[in-house]
């Protein structure tokens, strides 16, 4: 399967999951708003992080029929970030995207702001205990791959 077909299939699966969960409604509503560069960029970066996170989670859980976790990371992340995450995983003996040894039960995604041609998008992960954890993403506004993923700044 070519990368283009996989990407199209993965986006279709993610969109279906978002619509089924009701999570896409605010994003789709924002996308149909009057044209505005900032609004479009905000929607684009949130959609990109949401698609990555949901596809990665389903790949880890074995329910992504199109990609494994490594392929999802290669598709959405810069090679430099992917290498740093592999290093982080080896040092911490945990999943580098979830920042934990298990898989969160749920998540929420929000736009935090932008500057220096990048946007910050925060994924809040919800665990079985009900406790949330934030993971901060840096996404280029020019449509490039996710360039950073970190714990919240202290």
N, CA, C and O of each residue as an XYZ file, in Angstrom:
616
protein
N       0.861     -1.174      0.000
C       0.000      0.000      0.000
C       0.903      1.231      0.000
O       1.814      1.327      0.822
N       0.662      2.166     -0.907
C       1.496      3.350     -0.989
C       1.209      4.276      0.188
O       0.164      4.197      0.833
N       2.181      5.160      0.444
C       2.031      6.097      1.565
C       0.815      6.997      1.351
O       0.115      7.326      2.309
N       0.557      7.401      0.098
C      -0.577      8.282     -0.180
C      -1.906      7.577      0.118
O      -2.816      8.179      0.690
N      -2.014      6.307     -0.269
C      -3.235      5.551      0.008
C      -3.398      5.340      1.497
O      -4.496      5.481      2.036
N      -2.282      4.995      2.177
C      -2.342      4.818      3.635
C      -2.762      6.101      4.329
O      -3.583      6.084      5.246
N      -2.188      7.222      3.882
C      -2.515      8.508      4.497
C      -3.998      8.815      4.315
O      -4.675      9.215      5.262
N      -4.501      8.626      3.093
C      -5.916      8.885      2.816
C      -6.801      7.982      3.662
O      -7.783      8.445      4.242
N      -6.467      6.711      3.737
C      -7.251      5.763      4.536
C      -7.185      6.122      6.020
O      -8.193      6.066      6.724
N      -5.997      6.488      6.487
C      -5.846      6.829      7.901
C      -6.635      8.086      8.243
O      -7.255      8.154      9.304
N      -6.620      9.077      7.362
C      -7.392     10.299      7.604
C      -8.882      9.988      7.617
O      -9.620     10.515      8.449
N      -9.326      9.138      6.704
C     -10.744      8.758      6.679
C     -11.143      8.045      7.964
O     -12.209      8.315      8.518
N     -10.303      7.143      8.438
C     -10.590      6.422      9.688
C     -10.652      7.408     10.854
O     -11.569      7.347     11.672
N      -9.673      8.320     10.931
C      -9.648      9.291     12.021
C     -10.868     10.198     11.985
O     -11.476     10.462     13.022
N     -11.230     10.676     10.802
C     -12.406     11.535     10.676
C     -13.650     10.797     11.149
O     -14.486     11.362     11.854
N     -13.767      9.531     10.757
C     -14.905      8.720     11.213
C     -14.923      8.572     12.713
O     -15.982      8.667     13.333
N     -13.760      8.340     13.313
C     -13.685      8.217     14.770
C     -14.065      9.527     15.451
O     -14.783      9.529     16.450
N     -13.577     10.643     14.902
C     -13.900     11.945     15.485
C     -15.390     12.241     15.380
O     -16.005     12.724     16.331
N     -15.965     11.948     14.217
C     -17.398     12.194     14.048
C     -18.215     11.303     14.963
O     -19.203     11.749     15.545
N     -17.809     10.045     15.095
C     -18.537      9.118     15.970
C     -18.470      9.574     17.418
O     -19.428      9.415     18.175
N     -17.334     10.143     17.795
C     -17.168     10.588     19.180
C     -17.732     11.987     19.408
O     -17.795     12.457     20.544
N     -18.137     12.646     18.336
C     -18.668     14.000     18.465
C     -17.577     15.047     18.619
O     -17.876     16.223     18.827
N     -16.318     14.638     18.521
C     -15.214     15.559     18.741
C     -14.945     16.441     17.537
O     -14.309     17.486     17.680
N     -15.402     16.060     16.369
C     -15.087     16.823     15.170
C     -16.018     18.011     14.970
O     -15.686     18.913     14.202
N     -17.150     18.045     15.620
C     -18.115     19.115     15.384
C     -17.518     20.503     15.562
O     -17.697     21.340     14.678
N     -16.800     20.803     16.686
C     -16.231     22.141     16.802
C     -15.194     22.425     15.726
O     -15.109     23.549     15.232
N     -14.399     21.416     15.356
C     -13.379     21.605     14.339
C     -14.030     21.851     12.992
O     -13.616     22.753     12.264
N     -15.048     21.063     12.644
C     -15.724     21.247     11.360
C     -16.467     22.573     11.323
O     -16.512     23.222     10.277
N     -17.039     22.981     12.421
C     -17.727     24.266     12.461
C     -16.731     25.400     12.245
O     -17.015     26.354     11.521
N     -15.554     25.291     12.879
C     -14.537     26.321     12.707
C     -14.033     26.351     11.274
O     -13.722     27.415     10.740
N     -13.952     25.179     10.653
C     -13.452     25.109      9.289
C     -14.407     25.781      8.309
O     -13.975     26.247      7.254
N     -15.704     25.840      8.637
C     -16.661     26.454      7.732
C     -16.867     27.940      8.032
O     -17.690     28.591      7.390
N     -16.136     28.472      8.990
C     -16.226     29.889      9.324
C     -15.671     30.719      8.172
O     -14.971     30.179      7.315
N     -15.964     32.016      8.130
C     -15.418     32.874      7.077
C     -13.897     32.736      7.016
O     -13.238     32.540      8.037
N     -13.360     32.839      5.814
C     -11.915     32.633      5.662
C     -11.116     33.574      6.548
O     -11.404     34.768      6.621
N     -10.140     33.044      7.199
C      -9.239     33.811      8.042
C      -7.993     32.984      8.254
O      -8.071     31.827      8.665
N      -6.874     33.556      7.983
C      -5.617     32.804      8.042
C      -5.394     32.213      9.424
O      -5.087     31.026      9.542
N      -5.541     33.013     10.469
C      -5.288     32.504     11.828
C      -6.256     31.386     12.186
O      -5.847     30.371     12.749
N      -7.525     31.559     11.866
C      -8.517     30.523     12.165
C      -8.196     29.236     11.405
O      -8.289     28.143     11.964
N      -7.820     29.367     10.142
C      -7.479     28.196      9.329
C      -6.269     27.489      9.900
O      -6.262     26.263     10.015
N      -5.255     28.237     10.256
C      -4.054     27.635     10.835
C      -4.373     26.937     12.155
O      -3.888     25.835     12.411
N      -5.177     27.571     12.979
C      -5.555     26.991     14.260
C      -6.257     25.655     14.051
O      -5.932     24.671     14.715
N      -7.208     25.616     13.141
C      -7.936     24.376     12.839
C      -6.981     23.334     12.284
O      -7.034     22.170     12.681
N      -6.104     23.744     11.363
C      -5.170     22.806     10.741
C      -4.251     22.148     11.758
O      -4.068     20.932     11.718
N      -3.670     22.922     12.669
C      -2.728     22.325     13.626
C      -3.444     21.436     14.628
O      -2.908     20.400     15.021
N      -4.641     21.818     15.049
C      -5.404     20.974     15.971
C      -5.795     19.671     15.275
O      -5.705     18.597     15.870
N      -6.227     19.764     14.021
C      -6.581     18.553     13.273
C      -5.371     17.643     13.091
O      -5.488     16.423     13.207
N      -4.223     18.225     12.809
C      -3.020     17.429     12.587
C      -2.628     16.672     13.853
O      -2.325     15.481     13.790
N      -2.631     17.349     14.998
C      -2.274     16.686     16.261
C      -3.324     15.644     16.620
O      -2.979     14.546     17.056
N      -4.602     15.973     16.443
C      -5.671     15.016     16.753
C      -5.553     13.772     15.880
O      -5.676     12.653     16.378
N      -5.315     13.958     14.585
C      -5.166     12.813     13.679
C      -3.971     11.960     14.088
O      -4.067     10.734     14.126
N      -2.841     12.605     14.397
C      -1.666     11.852     14.841
C      -1.973     11.052     16.098
O      -1.742      9.844     16.153
N      -2.494     11.736     17.100
C      -2.723     11.089     18.395
C      -3.689      9.906     18.264
O      -3.427      8.823     18.786
N      -4.791     10.120     17.575
C      -5.791      9.057     17.454
C      -5.277      7.876     16.631
O      -5.541      6.722     16.966
N      -4.550      8.163     15.565
C      -3.994      7.074     14.757
C      -2.908      6.331     15.529
O      -2.810      5.106     15.449
N      -2.107      7.061     16.265
C      -1.048      6.426     17.062
C      -1.669      5.529     18.137
O      -1.247      4.389     18.328
N      -2.670      6.057     18.828
C      -3.320      5.267     19.882
C      -3.930      3.992     19.301
O      -3.767      2.915     19.874
N      -4.619      4.100     18.188
C      -5.226      2.901     17.606
C      -4.151      1.931     17.114
O      -4.356      0.718     17.160
N      -3.018      2.438     16.649
C      -1.920      1.555     16.234
C      -1.330      0.829     17.442
O      -1.038     -0.364     17.365
N      -1.156      1.535     18.546
C      -0.628      0.909     19.767
C      -1.599     -0.156     20.273
O      -1.180     -1.221     20.729
N      -2.884      0.135     20.191
C      -3.901     -0.816     20.655
C      -4.147     -1.940     19.658
O      -4.871     -2.888     19.962
N      -3.553     -1.845     18.470
C      -3.715     -2.882     17.457
C      -5.003     -2.780     16.671
O      -5.409     -3.748     16.029
N      -5.661     -1.617     16.705
C      -6.921     -1.450     15.979
C      -6.791     -0.562     14.742
O      -7.793     -0.280     14.084
N      -5.585     -0.120     14.415
C      -5.355      0.659     13.202
C      -5.006     -0.335     12.097
O      -3.910     -0.897     12.103
N      -5.913     -0.562     11.152
C      -5.666     -1.580     10.130
C      -4.639     -1.161      9.079
O      -4.240     -1.980      8.251
N      -4.214      0.077      9.099
C      -3.355      0.587      8.036
C      -1.906      0.819      8.450
O      -1.009      0.769      7.608
N      -1.666      1.072      9.738
C      -0.319      1.454     10.156
C       0.010      0.912     11.537
O      -0.874      0.718     12.371
N       1.312      0.668     11.769
C       1.769      0.340     13.113
C       2.283      1.633     13.759
O       2.403      2.646     13.070
N       2.590      1.627     15.065
C       2.999      2.877     15.727
C       4.201      3.558     15.066
O       4.235      4.784     14.965
N       5.179      2.778     14.618
C       6.364      3.368     13.998
C       6.005      4.072     12.690
O       6.549      5.134     12.387
N       5.101      3.489     11.923
C       4.683      4.115     10.667
C       3.894      5.393     10.929
O       4.038      6.370     10.193
N       3.073      5.398     11.957
C       2.314      6.608     12.299
C       3.291      7.721     12.685
O       3.157      8.859     12.234
N       4.266      7.384     13.517
C       5.253      8.394     13.920
C       6.017      8.911     12.700
O       6.241     10.116     12.582
N       6.415      8.029     11.803
C       7.154      8.451     10.606
C       6.306      9.339      9.703
O       6.829     10.230      9.034
N       5.009      9.098      9.683
C       4.094      9.871      8.844
C       3.881     11.295      9.366
O       3.811     12.238      8.578
N       3.778     11.453     10.679
C       3.364     12.739     11.259
C       4.484     13.553     11.908
O       4.347     14.766     12.063
N       5.581     12.912     12.288
C       6.637     13.592     13.050
C       7.870     13.838     12.199
O       8.142     13.094     11.257
N       8.615     14.885     12.533
C       9.897     15.093     11.862
C      10.824     13.943     12.257
O      10.673     13.372     13.337
N      11.778     13.601     11.392
C      12.733     12.538     11.745
C      13.498     12.849     13.028
O      13.810     11.943     13.801
N      13.801     14.130     13.255
C      14.528     14.521     14.465
C      13.692     14.245     15.721
O      14.200     13.714     16.709
N      12.416     14.609     15.672
C      11.540     14.350     16.817
C      11.372     12.854     17.023
O      11.424     12.378     18.157
N      11.174     12.113     15.955
C      11.009     10.668     16.074
C      12.232     10.047     16.753
O      12.084      9.173     17.607
N      13.432     10.488     16.382
C      14.663      9.976     16.995
C      14.729     10.346     18.481
O      15.113      9.518     19.306
N      14.357     11.582     18.824
C      14.355     11.998     20.241
C      13.357     11.186     21.043
O      13.627     10.830     22.190
N      12.192     10.885     20.446
C      11.194     10.089     21.161
C      11.679      8.654     21.388
O      11.420      8.068     22.439
N      12.369      8.100     20.416
C      12.925      6.757     20.590
C      13.936      6.758     21.733
O      13.955      5.841     22.554
N      14.765      7.781     21.781
C      15.742      7.928     22.864
C      15.017      8.076     24.211
O      15.404      7.449     25.197
N      13.979      8.899     24.248
C      13.206      9.107     25.477
C      12.608      7.783     25.952
O      12.651      7.472     27.142
N      12.056      7.009     25.028
C      11.449      5.721     25.372
C      12.481      4.780     25.979
O      12.196      4.093     26.960
N      13.673      4.746     25.403
C      14.727      3.884     25.932
C      15.169      4.306     27.324
O      15.427      3.457     28.177
N      15.258      5.599     27.560
C      15.682      6.112     28.864
C      14.611      5.945     29.930
O      14.936      5.714     31.095
N      13.348      6.057     29.560
C      12.254      6.079     30.529
C      11.440      4.792     30.588
O      10.565      4.655     31.443
N      11.716      3.854     29.696
C      10.976      2.586     29.650
C       9.462      2.817     29.635
O       8.706      2.176     30.365
N       9.049      3.754     28.781
C       7.625      4.103     28.660
C       7.363      4.539     27.226
O       8.291      4.808     26.463
N       6.090      4.603     26.875
C       5.718      5.068     25.547
C       6.042      6.556     25.444
O       5.619      7.332     26.300
N       6.780      6.968     24.420
C       7.202      8.361     24.338
C       6.111      9.344     23.944
O       6.240     10.539     24.210
N       5.048      8.874     23.320
C       3.948      9.758     22.934
C       2.996      9.937     24.113
O       2.596     11.059     24.426
N       2.637      8.846     24.758
C       1.728      8.917     25.908
C       2.450      9.354     27.169
O       1.818      9.774     28.138
N       3.787      9.254     27.158
C       4.612      9.616     28.310
C       4.275      8.736     29.507
O       4.329      9.186     30.651
N       3.929      7.480     29.239
C       3.507      6.544     30.290
C       3.722      5.114     29.804
O       4.046      4.884     28.639
N       3.538      4.164     30.706
C       3.695      2.757     30.350
C       2.393      2.141     29.853
O       2.393      1.019     29.346
N       1.302      2.850     29.991
C       0.018      2.327     29.507
C      -0.628      3.339     28.562
O      -0.056      4.386     28.260
N      -1.832      3.001     28.106
C      -2.529      3.828     27.126
C      -3.646      4.597     27.830
O      -4.430      4.002     28.569
N      -3.731      5.918     27.611
C      -4.804      6.692     28.235
C      -6.180      6.238     27.747
O      -6.323      5.715     26.642
N      -7.181      6.449     28.591
C      -8.543      6.076     28.209
C      -9.174      7.083     27.263
O      -9.976      6.715     26.404
N      -8.820      8.339     27.415
C      -9.436      9.389     26.605
C      -8.459     10.542     26.481
O      -7.388     10.533     27.087
N      -8.839     11.540     25.686
C      -8.006     12.722     25.493
C      -8.854     13.904     25.073
O      -9.965     13.741     24.567
N      -8.324     15.085     25.286
C      -8.889     16.297     24.699
C      -7.722     17.051     24.074
O      -6.579     16.920     24.513
N      -8.023     17.845     23.038
C      -6.980     18.552     22.296
C      -7.382     20.014     22.225
O      -8.527     20.336     21.910
N      -6.428     20.908     22.522
C      -6.743     22.339     22.448
C      -5.566     23.135     21.895
O      -4.399     22.796     22.093
N      -5.917     24.185     21.209
C      -4.945     25.135     20.657
C      -4.528     26.055     21.783
O      -5.378     26.592     22.494
N      -3.222     26.244     21.956
C      -2.733     27.092     23.039
C      -2.260     28.453     22.550
O      -2.348     29.434     23.289
N      -1.761     28.532     21.321
C      -1.273     29.797     20.793
C      -0.196     29.548     19.756
O       0.179     28.408     19.485
N       0.300     30.651     19.171
C       1.339     30.495     18.164
C       2.300     31.662     18.216
O       1.992     32.730     18.745
N       3.460     31.430     17.658
C       4.512     32.427     17.549
C       5.724     31.787     16.896
O       5.897     30.570     16.964
N       6.553     32.587     16.272
C       7.766     32.103     15.618
C       7.461     30.979     14.630
O       8.207     30.005     14.539
N       6.369     31.120     13.897
C       5.934     30.202     12.842
C       5.549     28.802     13.330
O       5.452     27.870     12.532
N       5.333     28.659     14.632
C       4.879     27.385     15.208
C       3.667     27.634     16.093
O       3.489     28.722     16.640
N       2.844     26.610     16.222
C       1.705     26.659     17.142
C       1.927     25.636     18.239
O       2.573     24.609     18.032
N       1.386     25.929     19.398
C       1.400     24.989     20.512
C       0.014     24.395     20.627
O      -0.979     25.119     20.706
N      -0.050     23.070     20.635
C      -1.296     22.335     20.804
C      -1.094     21.418     22.005
O      -0.084     20.721     22.102
N      -2.055     21.424     22.911
C      -1.937     20.621     24.126
C      -2.935     19.476     24.093
O      -4.131     19.675     23.883
N      -2.416     18.274     24.303
C      -3.261     17.093     24.441
C      -3.330     16.772     25.926
O      -2.305     16.557     26.573
N      -4.535     16.742     26.455
C      -4.732     16.329     27.844
C      -5.202     14.889     27.821
O      -6.259     14.576     27.273
N      -4.405     14.011     28.423
C      -4.729     12.585     28.466
C      -5.439     12.286     29.779
O      -5.074     12.808     30.832
N      -6.452     11.444     29.698
C      -7.217     11.065     30.880
C      -7.001      9.585     31.149
O      -7.161      8.752     30.257
N      -6.643      9.271     32.358
C      -6.290      7.915     32.760
C      -7.420      7.270     33.527
O      -8.362      7.949     33.937
N      -7.340      5.972     33.724
C      -8.361      5.212     34.442
C      -8.636      5.769     35.826
O      -9.758      5.680     36.325
N      -7.617      6.344     36.446
C      -7.783      6.923     37.780
C      -8.509      8.255     37.730
O      -8.883      8.808     38.765
N      -8.707      8.770     36.517
C      -9.365     10.062     36.351
C      -8.390     11.220     36.335
O      -8.784     12.359     36.083
N      -7.113     10.943     36.604
C      -6.139     12.026     36.635
C      -5.689     12.390     35.216
O      -5.440     11.505     34.397
N      -5.585     13.683     34.929
C      -5.147     14.115     33.596
C      -3.637     14.359     33.545
O      -3.001     14.659     34.555
N      -3.092     14.223     32.352
C      -1.695     14.546     32.081
C      -1.663     15.339     30.784
O      -2.340     14.984     29.819
N      -0.884     16.407     30.758
C      -0.760     17.204     29.543
C       0.520     16.844     28.793
O       1.561     16.587     29.397
N       0.418     16.831     27.463
C       1.566     16.685     26.580
C       1.483     17.841     25.585
O       0.448     18.057     24.954
N       2.581     18.577     25.453
C       2.610     19.767     24.609
C       3.263     19.450     23.266
O       4.338     18.853     23.209
N       2.599     19.858     22.191
C       3.070     19.642     20.830
C       3.422     20.981     20.201
O       2.753     21.986     20.443
N       4.479     20.987     19.389
C       4.832     22.140     18.570
C       4.614     21.740     17.119
O       5.127     20.718     16.662
N       3.847     22.556     16.398
C       3.481     22.237     15.016
C       3.776     23.454     14.148
O       3.327     24.556     14.464
N       4.519     23.277     13.064
C       4.769     24.413     12.174
C       3.476     24.886     11.512
O       2.635     24.080     11.114
N       3.339     26.181     11.404
C       2.139     26.748     10.795
C       2.119     26.575      9.279
O       1.086     26.789      8.646
N       3.244     26.193      8.697
C       3.304     26.034      7.241
C       2.818     24.666      6.772
O       2.931     24.348      5.588
N       2.280     23.854      7.677
C       1.755     22.556      7.280
C       2.750     21.416      7.408
O       2.448     20.288      7.018
N       3.925     21.690      7.945
C       4.934     20.646      8.095
C       4.581     19.655      9.203
O       3.551     19.771      9.867
N       5.458     18.694      9.375
C       5.255     17.648     10.375
C       5.435     18.190     11.790
O       6.110     19.198     11.997
N       4.828     17.511     12.755
C       4.947     17.874     14.165
C       6.431     17.869     14.517
O       7.135     16.898     14.240
N       6.906     18.962     15.130
C       8.337     19.124     15.353
C       8.781     18.927     16.798
O       9.972     18.772     17.065
N       7.826     18.932     17.734
C       8.219     18.706     19.122
C       7.043     18.176     19.911
O       5.885     18.439     19.588
N       7.355     17.435     20.937
C       6.371     16.821     21.828
C       7.068     16.728     23.176
O       8.085     16.047     23.307
N       6.524     17.409     24.179
C       7.206     17.478     25.475
C       6.192     17.450     26.618
O       4.983     17.592     26.433
N       6.757     17.259     27.801
C       5.965     17.448     29.011
C       5.719     18.953     29.145
O       6.428     19.748     28.527
N       4.725     19.354     29.944
C       4.454     20.796     30.095
C       5.688     21.525     30.656
O       6.431     20.960     31.458
N       5.899     22.767     30.234
C       7.016     23.539     30.796
C       6.780     23.765     32.291
O       5.649     23.950     32.740
N       7.844     23.745     33.021
C       7.746     23.952     34.477
C       7.988     25.396     34.846
O       7.945     25.747     36.025
